[in-house]
Amino acid sequence: MKINELSQFLTQVSLFKGLDVPIILEYLSKIDFKIKDYKKNETVFFRGDSLKNIIIVIKGSAHGEMQKFNGDTIVINQMKVGEVIASAFLFGKSNVFPVDLIALENSKFLFLSKEKYLDLIQSDKRLLLNFINEISNKSQYLSKRIWFNFTNKTIEEKILSYIKENSKNNTIKFLPNISILAKQFEVTRPALSREISNLCKRKILTKIENNMYSVNFLKIMKREI
């Protein structure tokens, strides 16, 4: 990716919100940066690895996962193009990756020098505000995630809660796929598939295509009364 293309891409990234291409070009000339390629299923970082750079997904996707003592893995979250990786752990006492980071497809990551970036955010309030918003949003996401798994105890309750938060035009797509979603719910894939099938039998869900269903919210409302 050429530097002009990279600058245009960064206008869509949260850390550079509100900045135009010429300004980003100028800032890139002041920051040490590099782009690295990773193959599908490659472990990009292991839990405990030092976090020394601002890292942004510029192609592909990845997810963070933790392994239980019994060998099962829990998917923490998925990171798509334009997302900043582990931003909440860049500063503070423990600057290490909290989970293993796995590339879900052939991907490219942008690495920016943390020290040089720190110099920039002290000189541009827009960058500082963007960074504060970034770590606040990530913290809120993790808080919602904890609350989700704490309050929605049955698999059906987890599915219905997911539907309410993620459906569009009475349609839900279970993303990125059932297997990864099962890890996020901290349940087995067969158990999740079985509950989705039960919702289909009760006409709450109607399958449209792979992982996509129409939702009958009237039946969900009746269930809650």
Buried (B, 14 or more C-beta within 10 A) or exposed (E): EEEEEBBBBBBEBBBBBEBEBEBBBEBBEEBEBEEEEBEEEBEBBEBEEEBEBBBBBBBBBBBBBBEEEEEEBBBBBBBEBBBBBBBBBBEEEEEBBBBBBBBBEEBBBBBBBBEBBBEBBEEBEBBBEBBEEBBEBBEEEBEEEEEBBEEBEEBBEBBBBBBEEEBEEEBBBBBBEBEBBBBBBEBBBEEBBEBBEBBEEEEBBEEEEEBEBBBBEEBBEEEEE
